[in-house]
Amino acid sequence: MTYSEQWDLEPIFAGGIDSPALTQRLADLTAQMTPLLEAVQNWTFATDQPTFATLTQITEQLQAIEAGLKQTGSFVNMIQSTDERNPQVAPMMGRINALENDANQIDVALTKKLVAMSDADFKTVVSTPALQAIQFNLTEKRTNGAELLDEATEKLINQFALDGLTGWSDHYDSLVAEIQVPDGETTLSAGQAQNKFESDPDPKVRQRVFQNWYQTWDRYSPLLTDTLNHLAGFRLTDYQAHGTTDFLKKPLATSRMQPATLEAMWSIVSQNKAPLVDFLNRKAALMGKEQLAWYDTWAPVVVGDFQPQRYSYDEAADFIMQNFKAFSPKMASVAQTAFEKRWIEAEDRPGKQPGGYMTDLPETDDFRIFMTFDGTPNGVATLAHELGHGFHTMMINDLPSWRQDYAMNVAETASTFAELIVSDATVKAAQSPAAKINLLDQKITNAIDMFMNIHARFLFERHFYTARQNGLQTTADLKALMLAAQKEAYADALTDYDPLFWADKQHFFFDDVPFYNFPYTFGYLFSMGIYAKAQTMPDFEADYIALLRDTANMSTEALAQKHLGVDLTQPDFWQAAADSIAKDVQQFLALTADYLR
């Protein structure tokens, strides 16, 4: 079957950025804000008991407003992703951001009401049948809300954030839209250039494109330095106003994760770099080098007369659906729907932003995927990764909106699990040692990303926020911090690095999620535990879906204990995953021994 590589956004809001339906939806959301805020402010426990019908209605209306803002915001962001210079995007997104600020004010007012209750009254409320489905979410609001300032101050902070935190994040997007990387007589977008220097089999091409890429970003580095400094400065001031200087407190709370779990995970990662260094050294030897450069780490390993397989988009779709079906027919069905209904934007063309994502659309009960498909096995894995996110969305879209608000670390679990299925399938399907070497390389490179690349991002961000507490950082400071982080994370196994990685990685500039890094490594390792369980259980699909449906209904540690029977604060679980990676490396070393130059 032939599938389109361009997504269809018309069923969401027909007419694009000028859609009358989009304009009307925003008008409807605007009209709902003031009455709902007044309802929250006027609510009392005494007048609403014993059924708490008014509070139930308030929570339902607030969830519906948040879903509407998610729907409209995702739509406008999707337009920007494929047309990054569209001048209508910024004003429209500004309007949505303002509405999100109004919704947040309502949430603060509701949270204040929950905090003010006695323990006995709150227990009565969350035991009400109509509210039991969101009991965890209400409890979480009450717990986190204890640190909120008064409503007027919280409103002022959120208003400042529109032109502060959010404004600087939007400014980054505007700067990236101007990035054009020269390559001979052609010009590449940031996304196209990144794909080229990461995947081209010719080392000279990789080096040339990366050098052009680096020089291009360097020209923008003073502006990007200002942007990152002010993003972090706003965030640190906000933290301080709420009584903390611990910049990891909110990221961990957002991930519903204990510090002990994060420490256990990074400790095992740090202790298990040796096999990956062996892999990098062997990969360098196969390429005729003593050590790899930064831009070589993603390059395919090609030995003998083997030619890396290139997948058409249709072939990739069929391969993914076939292998999803072996683990979960429902996963395959969701993927098939996504391909057939054109929920995926995968075409390689100019004007698109770099990177990829899945965004859920709560009002149409579906999702969309954005990426640039390049035909490599890694491109197939990325497509599977985003479809894993989509499957997660489809398995929980019947739950209350707050029960769908899972944290990023468990979000990356479903996606990485889907990616593991496809990566393993490609290795097993290899018809020759040379083919298996190439595919093992792709699989282990993913582990390199999680154990080294993501670790470098975490180390950089941690050191940057520590330094930023003492003042503005210069471009030279940021380059030095990134270089040190990369050398530590890669165990100094490369000849050179990317000191501007902080500039070209969008994740550092998100306004809604700080430390957009450690959840990736968590999701990768956690999914390996799920994958191991999947291979031993005949009725895995039902258990897997049950886990996904609990991802916004308990802490990360409770989720792991309930569905996998493991304690994430202890090293055993993490070490088992690291041992699995080491086995892949040993297989790679054994297979490549005969190909050393």
N, C-alpha and C positions, 0 to 999 in steps of 0.2 A: 504494500500500500504506500502511496505517496502522501507525505505530511508537509504542510506549510511550515516554513521557518520563521514566519512573521505572526505575531500574536493578533488576536481579535479583541479589541477593547470596546467595540460597539455595544455588546450586551450590557456593559457596565454603565456607561453614560454615552448615548449615541451623539456623535458630533464632535468628539474630541474636547479640547480645552474650551471651546465655545458652546458646549452642550447646554441647551436650555434645561435639561434634566439635572445637570450638575448645579447650575445656578439656583434652581428651585430647591434642590436638596439642601444647599447651604442656607438658603433663606428659611427653610423649615427648621433647621437646626438652630439658627439664630433666634427664632421666635420661641423656642422651647426653653432657652437658658434662664431667663429671668423668673418665669413662673416656677420652675423647678428649684431654683435657688431659694426662693421665698418659701416653698413647701418644706425644704430641708430646715431652714432657719426657724420655721414655726412648729416643727415637729416636736412632740414631747412623748415620753414613755407612758406617762399616766393616761393621756387621752387616746392613745392608740392601742393600749392593751385591751383584751388578751390576744387578739388575732394579728395585730400589727399589720393591718391591711394597707395603711398609708405608707409605712416604711417599706413594705414589699413593693408597692407601686413606685416609690422613689428609687429604689435600687434598680428596678426594671427599666425605668425611664432613663436613668443615668447610664446604664449599660447600653441602652439603645442609642443614646447620643454618642457615646464613645465608639460604638460600632459604625455609626454614620460618619464620624470624623475619620475613622480608619479607612472606610470605603473611599471617601473623597480624597483623603491625603494620598492613599496608595495610587489612585487613578492619576492624580497630577504628577506624582513622582515617576510613574511609568512613562508618562509623556516626556518628561525631562530626560529619562534614561535613554530614550531613542532619538531625542532631538534636544541635545544638551544646550543649544543656543537659543531655544525658543523664548522670546521675550515676554510671553504671557504667563510663563510658569511662576516666576518670582512673585508677582502681585497676587496670583491665585493662592499660592502656598502661604503667603503672608496672611491672607484672609483666614485660611484654615488654621494656621498657627494661633491666630487671635482667638478663634473659637475654641481651640484646645485649651487655651489659657482660661477661658470662661468655664469650660467643663471642669478644669482642675480646681477652680474656685469652689464649684459645687461639691467636688470630691473632698476638698479640705473641710468644708462646712459639715458634711456628713461624717467625716472622720472625727471631727471635734465632738460631735454628738456621741459617737461610740466611745470615745476616750472618757467623756464626762460621766458615763454611766457607772453605777456600782457594779462590782463583779457579779452580784446576784441578778441584777437587772439585765446585764449583758448576756448572762447564761440563759435567761428566760427568752430573750430575743432570738438568739441563734438556735434555740431548741424548737422554735416555731416551725411547723412543717413547711410552710411556704418559703422559709429562709434557710432550711437545712442544706440545700444544695450548694449554697455559697457560704456556709459556716466558716470554712477555713479562710476564705477571702476577707470576710468581715473581721475575723480574729486578727488576721495579718494587718489590716488597716488600723485596728485598735492598738496593736503593739507598736507599729511603726509611727503611728500618729502621736504617740506620747512626746515626741521630740518636736512637733510642729509649734511654730510661733503663733501669735494671734492671727485671726483671719485677715485683718487689714494688712499686716506685715507680709503674710504669705502672698496675698494678692499683689502687693507692690513688687515683691521679688519676682513673681511670675511675669508681671508686666515688664520689668526691667529685662527679663530673660529674652523677650521677643527681639529686642535690638541688641542684646548682649550675647548670651549663650547661643541661642538659635540664630541670631544674626550673623555671628562669626562662622557658624557651621554652614549657613547658606552662602556666605562669602567664599568659603573654600570651594563649594560647587561651582561658583561663578569663575573662579580662577582656573579650575581644572577644565572647564569648558573651553578655555583659550589655549590649552596645551595642544600643540601640533608638533610632532616629532619628524624632522627631516630624515629621509632615507634615500639618498641618491636623488633621482629626479622626481620622486614621489614624496608625499607627506602622509604620515600615519597619525591616527588619533591615539590617545594615550592607551586605550584598550588594545588596539591593533599592534602597537609597538611592544606592549608587554607580552602579548601572545607570541610575537615573533622572537624576542630574545630569550624567552623561556622554553620554546619548543623547537626552534629551527635546528635540524641536525648538523648544520655547517657551523663550526666554531667561529669562523671568521665573520659570518653573518651575525651570530649572537653577540660577539664582541663589538662589532660596528654599531648595531642597533642599540645595544645597552649604553655605549658611550654617548651616542646622540640623545638617548633617553635621559641620561644623567645630566648632560649639559643643558638640556631643555628645562628640566626641573630645577636645576641650579639657578637659572636665570630668574625663576620665580621664588626662590628660597627666602629672600628677605620678607616678601609679602606673606608667605606661608609661615614663617617664623612668628610674625605679628599675630597671625590668625590663631596658631596653636597656643601662644602665650596668653592671649586674651580669653580663649575658651577655658583653659585651665585656671586662669586667674579668677574668672567668674565662678567657676565650680568650687574652688577652694574657699572663696569668700562666702559662698552659700553654705558650705559645710561648717565653716567657723560660726556663722550666724546661728546654726542649729546645734551648736555645742560640741563639735568634734573637729579634730585635726587629722583624724585617721581617714585618709582618702580611699582606703580599701573597704571601709565600712559599708558604704552604699552599694558598690558593685557586688559585694558578697550578699548583702540583704536582697538585692534585686535578683540574684541567682538562687536565693533561698538556700544558702550554702554556708557551712561553718568554716571559720578560719582553719581549723584543724584538718578539714578535708583538703583545702587548697594546699596547705603545707605538706600533707602526706603525698599528694599528687606530684608537686614540683620536686619533692625530695627524691622520689623514685625516678622521675625524669632525669634529674641531675646525676643520679648514680648509674644510669644505664645509657650513657652516651657512647661508651667504647665500641659496641657493635656497629653503631651508625657511623662512627669515625672510620672503622674498618671498611664499611661500605663505600664511603666517600673516597677513601684512598684507592680502593679497588676500581671504582668508577674512573678515577683520574688515570690510573695505570692503563685501563682499557682505551682511554682516549689519547694515550701517549703523553700524559702530563704527570708531573710529580704531585701536584695538588690541583684541585678544582678552583676556578674562580666563582664568584657569586652567581654569575649568569650561566654557569655550566651546571648548576645543581639540579635544574629541572630538565636538562637536555636528555634526549633518549639515548640509551646504550644500544648501539648497533654493532654486532659482531659478525664475522664471516661475510657471506653475501646476503645476509638477511636484510629485507626491506621492511621497515615498520608498517604495520597495517594502518591504512587510512579508512575511516568509516564515513560513508555518506550519512546524512541525517536520518534517512529512512532505515539504514542498516543499524544505526545506533538505537533508534527507537525499538526496532524489533528485538535486538539483542537484550536491551534493558527489560522489556516486557516478558520475554522468555525466561529470564533468570529471576525476575521478581516472582513469577508464578510458582517457581519451585519452593519458595519460602512462604509466600502468601498470595493466593489468588486475588485477594482484595487489593493488594499493592499493585498487581499487574493491571487490574481493572481501572484503578485510579489513573495509572500512567496512560493507559489506552485512551481514556476520556480526555486527558490533557492534550495528547497528540491530535486526536480527532477533532476536538473542539477549538483547537488553536489557542491554547492557554500558554504557549511557550514562544518567546521571542529569542531566536537563536541565530539569526542571519549575521554573517560577517560583512559589515558595511561601515562606511565612515559615518561620523556624527553620533555614534553611540558612546555612552560612558563605559569605562573599564569595569571589570568585575562581574559579579552575578548575584542574584538573590531570588527568593521566593517571597511573594507577598500575598497574604490571605485577604479575602474580600468577604467580610461577614454578612453583608446584606444580600449578596447574590449566592452565598454558600459555595464559593469556589475559590480559585487562586490563579495567580499568574507567575510565570518564571521568566526572568531576564538573564541572558548570558550571550556570549559570542562563541558559537560552536566552531571548532577548528579541525574536526575530523580525527584528532588523535585519540588514543585510548584514555588519556587524561581528560580530554573533552567529553568523552562518553561517561567517565566517572563523575565529572562535574554535573552533567545532566542528570545522572542518577541521584546525585547528592541533593539537588534541588527538588527532584520528584519525591525524595524521602520527606522533605519538609512538607510538600503538598499532601502526601499521604497522612502525615500527622494532622494537618489541618482538617482533612475530610473525615477523619475518625472522631473528631471532637466537636464538629460544627453544630451538633444538636444540643450541646451543653450550654448553660448560661454563659454570657460573654466573659465574665470574670473567671469562669472555670476553663476558658480557652486561653487565658493570659499566662501561658507557661514561660518560664525563664529561659534565657538564651542557652545556658549550659545543657539543659535537657532538650531544648530545641535542636541543638546540634547532634543529639544522640540519634534521632530518627533519620536525619540526613546522612550521617556518617555510616549508620547501619546499612542504608540502601547503597551507599558507595562501596562498602565492603563486599556486599553481595556481587556487585558487578566486577570489582577488582579481582576477587577470588575466581570468578567465572572465567575471566579472560586468561588468567594464569593456567587454569585447569584445561582450557580449550587449546592451549598452545600445541602446535603440531611438531615442534622441533626444539632442541635445547636453546638455539639462538632466539627463537620466538619467546620461549619461557624466560630467558634472561631479560629480554626487552620488557616484558610485562611485569616481572618481579621488580625490575628497576622502577617502573612506574608506581608499583604498590609501596615499595620501601621509601620512595621519594615522598609519598604522602606522610609516612612516619617521620621523615626528616622535617617536613613542614610542621608537624605537631610537636615534636620533641625539641626542635632547634629554632625554626623560624618563629613559631608562636611564642616560644620561650623568650626569644630575643625581644619580641614586642612587649611582653610582660615586663622584662627586666628594664627595658628602656623607659616604659611608662612609669614604672615604680620610681626609678631614679630621677626622671624628669619632674614628677610631682613633688618629690622630696626637695629638689633644687628650686622649683618654682615657688615653693613656700617662702624662699628667701629672696625672691626677686625675679625680674625678667631674664630670660635666657637668650643668648645671641644665637645666630645661625651656627657659628663655630661651636658653641656649647652643645647644641642639639646634635650636630654631626659627631662630636666626640662621644656623647652619651650613646648614640646609636652604634657607633663603631665598637665601643667597649661591650655593649650588650650583645652584639652579634658575635664577637670573638669569644665571649664567655659561653653563649648558647651553642655555638658550633664547635666548642672545644678547640678553637684556633686551628681548625682543619682546612681552612680555605686560604688562597693566596691573597684575595682581596674581597671587599664586602661592598655594601651599599649604604654609605653614611647618610644618604638622603632618603632612606626608606621611610622615615617618619613623615616626610613630605608627600611621597607618592602613595602612601597607604591611607585610604579614606577612613579606615576604622578609627584612626586617632582623632578624627575631626567630627565624629558623631556627637550630637548634643544630648541625645536621650540615653545613651548607654556608655558610661565610662568603662575603661579597661575591657574593650571589646576584643579580648584575646584569650584569656585563660579558659573561657567556656568552650572554645574550640577543642583544646586539648582534653578537657574533661569529657566532652561529647564523644570524641574519638575513642578514648580509653573505655568509657562507660559502654559505648556501643559494641566494643570488642567482647565485653562480658555478656552482653545480650546475644551477640552472634554465636558465641560458644554455646550458650544455652539453646539457641535455635537449632543447632545441629544435633542435639540430643533429645529433643522433645517432639513427639509426633503431632501434637496439637498446639504448636507454637503460636500460630496466628492469633488465636483467642487471647492467650496470655500477653502477647505483645500489644495488642490493641488495648487490653485492660491497663497495661503500664502507661501507654500514651494518654489514656483518658484520665489518669491520675496526676499528670505532670504539673497541673496548676491547682492541685488539691492537697498538697503536703510538701514538706521540706525535701530537699534533694536526698538527704541522708535517710529519711523515712521511706522515700520512694525506692531507694536501693535495697533497704532492709525488707520491705514488703514484697517486692517483685523478684529480687535476686538473692535475698538472704545474705547480704554482705554489709560489712561496716566500712564505710568510705573513709573514716578517720584513721584507719589502720593501713599499713603498707601492703598487706597480702593481695588485695584485689588489684591494686595498681601494678604490683610486681608481676602478677600473672599475665597482664597485658603486655608488659615490657618483654617478658620471656617469649611471648608469641612473636613479637617483632624480631627478636634475636634469632629465632628459628628461620624466619624468612631470609635474614642476612646470611646465615650459615649456608642455606641452600643456594643463594646467589653466589657466594664465594666459591662453593664447590663446583657449580656449573661453569663459572667463568675462568677457572684455573687454566684450562687448556687454551684460552684465548689471549693470555698475557703476551704483550709484545716483547 
